[in-house]
Amino acid sequence: MNGRGLTRRELLAAFLGAPFALAACGRREAAPPLPEGEIVGASDRLGHLIRDGLRPEPESWERAGVVIVGGGVAGLAAAWRFLRAGFEEFVLLELEAAPGGTARSGEAHGVVPYPWGAHYVPAPQKENRALVALLGELGVLEGADAEGQPIVGEQFLCRDPEERVYYRGRWYEGLYLHAGASVEDARQLQLFNAEVDAWAAWRDKQGRRAFAIPVSHCSDDAEVTALDRVSMGEWMRARGFSSERLRWLVDYGCRDDYGLSVEQASAWAGLFYFASRMKGPGAESQPLITWPEGNGRLVRHLYEKARAHVRLGLAVADVRASESSNGVEVVAVGRDGRDALGFRAGHVVFAAPQFLTKYLLKSYREGFCPPHVAEFEYGAWMVANLFLSERPRAGLGFPAAWDNVLYESPSLGYVTATHQRGLERGPTVLTYYYPLTEPNPREARARLLSAGREEWAEVALSDLQRAHRDIRALTDRLDVMRWGHAMIRPRVGFQWGGARARAQKPFGPVHFAHTDLSGVALFEEAFDHGLRAAEEVLGARGLKSESLRS
């Protein structure tokens, strides 16, 4: 399916559903022309050249104690950890012109900065010492309470109202659609919450929670890991959860964090979404920390700390190491595929997704690629930022919130960048999220890339027009980011099937760090793996440093 060859009705049917397309295209009024904009982010061209065999020999070599491959959160976290240990003999290489990966943000065109991906972190619990330390550096925390739990400054917590959902012409508070719910719907919601409470209270013999952030703190008890062998949909049916409203809520959670439907995500992943953010049974989920630019604020802090060691615009094309080698060679090229530069180092922190190992690690590419690499699957996402000259008309029901969800849409709706600043009028930026949930991730990527900027702009505007009839007239610009490998997909059997554990083991001097090693794509997970890999390297180099992860 090529989005560029479709009529408007066919395009909307393909991405928003046939009933919506018929209704939208049946209206008599002519749609205004699309606003200007562009596809943001690097082209796939260089990545495909490296995949297809671009392996230049560098004309010059540099020496480094450690090379960090990738400037996403995991790579930046490794750099942060090295600097806290007083180790500065490293260089970080990142293809993009800006660091951060799927946590990056933008500033051009908008009245405030805005996210291009991840846009919040739940307030950490005291056990997550490393994240507490990072937030302390940022000035986000105001000490601890009587139980030792960190206290987050009020200005960093998501402002009220936080969430609302649009259903049949009206906005409602929260994400669960209480309006019109039957007695049976309410009963099932109560029972589901009781199940989540039970898991929030659960502890194994070592005192570990079933679900915790980061995942490295989770229990691997058989009672917990058994949840990974069935889908969340199967788990719900086995317990009689047939309420469509409850199913929608759980499906939304799976799409939101994993880019998977309730039938694709494992029950472990589905319950993790709800239980991991609770201090205990009966507690509300931890409040959310956010900024207008989302997690781009965290990225900026990490980048500023490590800036002197970061080399942007360099794509790693080859990592030459073996299990028995004492050193490693890394070859990188500029964004045009030329000007190869070599680095000879003692160790590498490979802070890139696992699927890239079969292209970049020479031993994997030319010898034997471990079977676990094929177990890692990634979801495709489209993110659009809409730059509005004024706020859309209020509409019926609950007032504008930070997170605005469309009940009858395959998208996740949008977040409002100006909400956290308390700017209630005037220009704003809406960040719209659309996960592609096809069972086959390759087909999802093909569908993502089949539509260009104009097609995705039409999809986003038509979808949002359900709730905001004036959205087109108010949108001055609409930019699109297409994430082909946006996030790891914790499908049935992946979380505790062994691939994650095997992928975390070093390959000679190469140490792996990426959020995909947790099976869930959260800032906290990328941060944790960056710290783990950095501490492994520090230990291998004989540099003693107390772990921040325990």
N, C-alpha and C positions, 0 to 999 in steps of 0.2 A: 504493500500500500504506500503510494507516494502522495503525501499531503499536498504537494504542489500541483498535482493534476486533478484535484477534486473540486467539485462545486462547493459553495458555502454549505449547502444542506448536507452533502456527503461528508464534508469535514466535521461539521458539528455532530452528525450521527456517529462518526467514527470515534470522537473523543468525548462527547457529552451524552450520547445516547439518541436513538432514533426518535422517541417521543418528544424529546426536547427540540431536536432539529426541526421536526414538523411544525411544532408550535412557534419556534423562533422565526423560521423562514416563511411562516404563513402570515406574519404581520404585514400590514400594508406600507408602513412607513419605511423610507429608505434609510439605511444605516450611514452615518457620516463616514468620511474616509478614515482609514487607520492613522493613528498618530505616528510620528517619526520614531525611530529607535534602531537598535542593532542587536546582533548576537554578541553577548559578552563572554569573555574567556578565550583561551587559546583554541586554535583549530585542532582537529584530530590529526592533521597531516603529519606532524613530526612524530607523534606517537605511533602512527601506522608505519612510517619509514623505519623506526627502530624495531617495531614488531616484525617487519618484513626483511630485516637483515642489515640495517645501517650500523656498521661497526668500524668507524674510522680509527686510524692510528694517530695518536696525538703527536704534534711536533715538539711539544715541551711537557715537562713533568714538574709537579710541585709535591712537596712532602707535607704530610699532615699526620698527627697522631691518630685521629679518627675522622672519617667522612660520614656525615649524616646524609642519607639519600631521601630527599623529600622534605618540603617545608610546610606540611600540614601541621595539625595540632601535635601529633606524636613526635614529629621531628623537632618542632619548637620546644616541646616538653623535654626531650632528651638534651637539647642545648641548655635549657634552663637548669636542668639537674647537674650537668657538667659544671656550669658556672657556680652553682651553689657549693659544689665540692672543691672549687678553686682550680678546676682543670680547664685550660683554655686552648689546648692544642687540637682544635677541631675546626672543620669547615662544614657548613650546611649548604647543599646544592638543591635548588628548586627551579623547575622549568618555568613556572608562571612569573609574570612581572610583579605579582603581589603574593605574599605568603598566606597560609591559612586553610587551603583546600576548601572543603565544603563548609567551613566556618568563616570564610572570608566575607568581607562587607564592601560597600561602595560609598562614595561621597559625591561624585559628579551628579549634577542636575537636581539633586534633592535639597529640600529645605533642612533636612537633618540626615545624618548617615543612615544606612539601611542594610539589612542582611542580604546575602545571596545564598544562605542555607540555614545552618543551625542558629537558633535565635534565643535560647535561654539555657540555664542550668538550674536544677532544683537546689535549694539551700542545702549544703552538705551537712551530714551528721559528723559528730566529733571523730568517729573512727576513720574518716577519710582525711587523714592528717595532711597529706600533700595538697589537696585542693583547699583545705583550710589555710595552709601557708600561702598559697598563691593569692587567694582572695584577701588575705591579710596584707600582702604587698600592695594590692590594688586599693586598699583603704575601704573595702566593702564591709568589713566586720567591725563591730563595736564591742569586742570582748566576748565573754561566755556567760551563760546563765548558771544557776545553782547546780545543774547536772553536768556542767562542762560543755554543753552544746553551744556552738557558735551563734552569736547574735548578729544578724544581717541588718545593716543600716536601712532605715525605712525607704530612703530615696532610691535604693537599688532593687527593691521588691516590686514586682509587677503591679502597676496601679490598678485600682478598681475603676470600672468593671473589667474583669479579666477575660471572660468568655461569653459568647452568645451563639445561638444557632438559628438559622433562617429556615422556616418551614411554611410552605403554602401561603406566602404573602405576609408573614409576620416574623419578627425577631423574638426569641425567647432566651431567658437567662440560662447560663450554663451550657453543658454539652448534652446531658440527658434530656430528652424531650418529655417533660412531665405533663405538658398540656395535652389533654385528651387521653392520657394513659388510663388503662382499665385497672380494675382491682387486681387482676392476674398479672398485669405488667408490673404493678407496684410490688406484689408479692415476690416475683422473680428477681426484681432489682434488690430487694432486701436480702434474699437468699444468696444472690451473687456477692453482695457486699460482705455477707457473713463468711463466705468461702475465702474471699480476699483477706478478711481479718484473720482467719485461721492460719493462712500462710504467712501473714505478717507476724504472727505470734510464734510460728514454728521455729524450733532450734534443734540442731543435731547434737550429738554427744560432745562435740568440741565447742558447743555454744554458738556455732555459725548459723546465720539466717539462711533461709531457703533462697531469698532474693535480696541482694544488696548491691549497692553501687560503691565502688566498681565491682564487676563480675568476679574478679579474683578473690573477693571476700565471700562469695556464695558457697553454700554447702554442695558437696558432690555426693551426698547420701543417695542411696538407690531410690528412696521414696521421692526425692526431688527430680533426679535425672529421668525417672520413668515418664515424667510429664513431657519430655522431649520426643517421645516415640509416638505421640498422637497430635493431631492438629487441634488448635483452639476450638474450631468448630465441632470436632468430634467430642472434645471434653465437655463442651456446653450441652450437646445433645444427650450425652450420657447422664447428665444431671437434670435433664428436663427443662433446660433453659431454651424455650422456644419463642419468647417475646421478641417481636421484630425490633422494638425500641432498644432493648438490651443488646440484641445482636448488632444493631447499628453502632451503638456506643463502643463495643468491643472491636468491631471491624474498623471503626475510625481509629482507635488506638493502634491497631496493627498497621494500618496504612500510614499513620502519622509517624511512628518511630521506625518502621521496618520496610515500608513500601510493599507490604504483603497484605493479602486479604485474610480474613479470619479462618478460611479453609487452608491457607498456605502456611501461615505461621504456626510454629509448634505451640502446644499448650504452655510449655515452659516460658516461651517468649511472651505469650499473651498475658500470663499472670505476672511476669516480671514487670510489665508496663504499669500495672496497678499497685503491686505490693512492694516493689523496691523503693518507692518514694515515701513510704510511711514509716514513722518511727516505731509504730507498734499497732496492735489491733484497736480499731475504733478511732485512730488518729486520722486527721486530714493528711492528704499528700503534702509533702514539704512545699513551702511557698517558692515561687519562681523568681530567680534573679535575672534581670534582663536590662538591656540598653537599647536605644534606638537602632543601633547597628547590630544588635544581637550579640552572638559570640565573637563577632569581629572585634569587640572591645577587649576580650581576653587575648585574642590573637595579637592585637597591636601591642599589648603589654609584653607578651613573650618575645615578639619580634624586636621591640626596642631594647630589651635586655641583651639579645644575641646579635644585634644588627651588624656589629663589626666582624662577625664570623659567617655571615650569610651571603651567598652568591646567588642572586636571582637571575633568571633568564638562562640557566644552564640545565639541560636535560641529560640525565645519566643514560648512557647507551650501553655500557658494558661494566660488569663487576667481575673481576677475575680473582677467584679464590677457590680453595679446595678445603675439605674437612681437615686435612693435615697441614695446611699452609700456616706460616707464622705471620704473614702479611697479606695485603690485598691491593690490587690495582683497580682504580675506578676511572673510566673514560667518560667525559661529558662533552656535549656539543651545544652550540648556541641555538636559539629558537629557529634559525633558518637551516639547521642541520649541518652547519659548517663550523670551522674554527674549533676543532677538537682540542680538548685540554685533558691532560692526565694527572692523576693524584696517586701517590704511593703512600699507603697508610698502614698502621698496625691493625686497625679494626674498622668495621663499617657498622653503622646503625641503619638498617634498611627500613626506613619509615614510610614505605610505600605499600600499596595493596599487594596481597599474596599473588594475585593473578599475574603481576608483573615479574615475579621471580623467574618464570619460565622463559622470559624474553631477555632479562637483564643479567641474571647469574649465568656466567659461562658454563659452569659445571652442570647446571640444570638444563641449559639449552643444548649442550653438545653431548651430555652424558645421560644421566638418569634423573628425570624430574620426579620428585616424590609424589605418590598418588594423592596425598592430602591436598596438594595445590588445586586439583580439579574439584574438590569439595566446596571451594569458596565461590559463592554466587553473589552477584551484585545487582541491585535494583537501579532502574533509570528514572530520573526525575526531570521535570521542567520547572524552573522558577522564573517568574516574571516580576519585574518591578514597574509599577505604574506611578507616574509622576502627575499628580492632580493639581490643578490651579485652585481648587476649592473643594470642600467636603461634599460628598453626595447627599442628597436629601435624606432626612432622618429615617423615613419609613415608619411602619407601624411597630409597636411593641417595644421591646427592651432597647435602651440606648446603645450607641456605638461603644465597642469594647476593643481591647488589644487584639484578641483572637476572634475572628469572625468566620463562622463555619456555615456552609450551605448543606443542609440535610440531604437534599436530593441530587447532589453532585458527586462525580467521581474525584473531584479535586478536594483539597483540604481547606479551601477558602483562603483567607488572607490575614496577615497581621499588619497593624498600623504603626509605622515608624515613629510618628509624632506623639503617640499615645503616652509614652513614658515621660515625655517632656511636659505633659499637661497642656499641649497646644490643641485647643478644641476647635479652632476656626482657621481658615486660610489654607494655603498649600499643604499638601501632605504626600507621603509615599506609602503605597499599599504593596506588600510583598505577597504574591500569589503562588501557591504550591500545588503541583499536580504530579502525583506518583503514578508510574505506569506499572500495573500489577500483574501483567501477563505471567503465567506459570513459567514460560521459557524466557530467561533473562535476555537471551540474544534477540528474540523477537521483540521484546520490550525496547531494547536499544535501537533496533531498526525502525520501530514505529516512532520513537522519540526523534530520531534524526531525519525521518521522512518529511517532517514538517519544518519549514523554515521560520524566520522571525515573523513574517506576515501571517502565516497560518496559526502559529501559537498565539499571536496577539489577538487574532479573531476568536480563538477558543477562549482565552482569558476574559476578553471583554464581553463575549456572549454569555459566558457562565456568570460573571458578576452582574450582568444586566438583569438576572433573575430578581436580585434584591435592590439594585441601584439602576433605575431606568435611565438616569442621566450620566452614567459612568463614561460613556464615549465622549460626550461633549466636554467633560471636565478633564479628560486625560490628555495632557500635552505631549507625553512621551511614554513609550513602553519598550523596555529592554528585556531581553530573554537570555537566560543561562540554561544550557542543555547539559545535564550531568549524566553521562553515559554509564558511569560506574559510581553512582552517588553513595551507596551504602551497602554494607553486608546484609544478606537476607537470612534471618534465622529460621529457615524452613524446618519442617519436621525431620528430626534425626541429626541435624547439624551441630547443635549446641554441645551435646555430650557424646557425639559419635567418635571423638578422638582426633579429628583433623585439627582442631584449634590447639590442642595440647602438643601435637607433633610439630605444628608450624611455629610454635614459640621457642623451640629448641634451637640454639645457635648452630650455624653451619660453618664450622671452623671459626674464622675471625669475623663472621657476619652474624649480627644479632638483629632480630626482627622486632619491629615495633609498628603497630597500626591498630586502629580501632576494630578492624575486621577480626583480629585475634580474640576479641571478646564475644563476637557473634552479634553484638548490638552496637549501632553506630551512634554513640554519645560522646560528647566532649570529655566526660570523666574517664571513659574507657581509653580513648586515644592518649589522654594525659597519663593515665596509669601505665600503659605499655611503653610510652616514651621514657618514663622514669625507670621501669624495669630494665629495659635494654641498656640505658645509660649506666645503671648500677651494675649490671653484668659486665659491661666494658671496664668500669672503674675497678671492679674486683679482678678482672683478668689482667689489668695493668698494675696490679698490686697497690692501688690507691684505696686506702680504707676510708669509708664514709658511712655513717649510720643511715640505714634505709629510711626513706620517708613513707614507705608503702605499708608498713605494719601498724 
